Amino acid sequence: MKFIINMLIMTGLATMIANAASKDDLKDQKKRFGYGLGANYARNLKQNNLDVDLDMFLQGMRDFLSGESLMSDQEIQSTTKEVGDVVRAQRNAEQEKVAQKNAAEGESFLEANKTKEGVKTLGSGMQYKVVQTGEGPIPTASDKVRVHYKGTFIDGKEFDSSYKRKQPATFNVTGVIKGWTEALQLMKVGSKW
């Protein structure tokens, strides 16, 4: 009995070794194309968090290429559409979950921030704190402005900075996000908020 089990294990290992791809296999264009396409499909499945039966996936490829598919073209298209619908539904559910979390965190941040010394809240809900008041004119909606800025998330993590690039940015006043457009038309040139 022990001999049979060992023989089965050896046969299984030999099959795995024989079927294992190596870097040398990738020198052959046909094998490289096959491996690359397989890896790309696997990446897409993983990125979309799509659980499929790998044996049936491979069998579907083999059957279709041999002309013996278990599904008609219409069934394949219908299944592909169903997969797309499932992926979209999962993605939408995840985005909704993230959006709700972000909205709640944003509301909490604004509630806490408005109580800080010097923070002003406009009717739109935009909050700001004057760090330095400039002496120049106030830009209008038709103006272009040249500004230094630092963008941060509510946790303080920086996502963009003209200071780091050591180069101010030039924008149309109405060419930026709504809150920034509003703020720019309240700030005198030379101000820092």
Secondary structure, DSSP 8 states (H G I E B T S, - for coil): -HHHHHHHHHHHHHHHHHH---GGGGGSHHHHHHHHHHHHHHHHHHHTT----HHHHHHHHHHHHHT--SS-HHHHHHHHHHHHHHHHHHHHHHHHHHHHHHHHHHHHHHHHHTTSTTEEE-TTS-EEE-SB---S----TT-EEEE--EEE-TTS-EEEEHHHHT--EEEEGGGS-HHHHHHHTTS-TT-B-
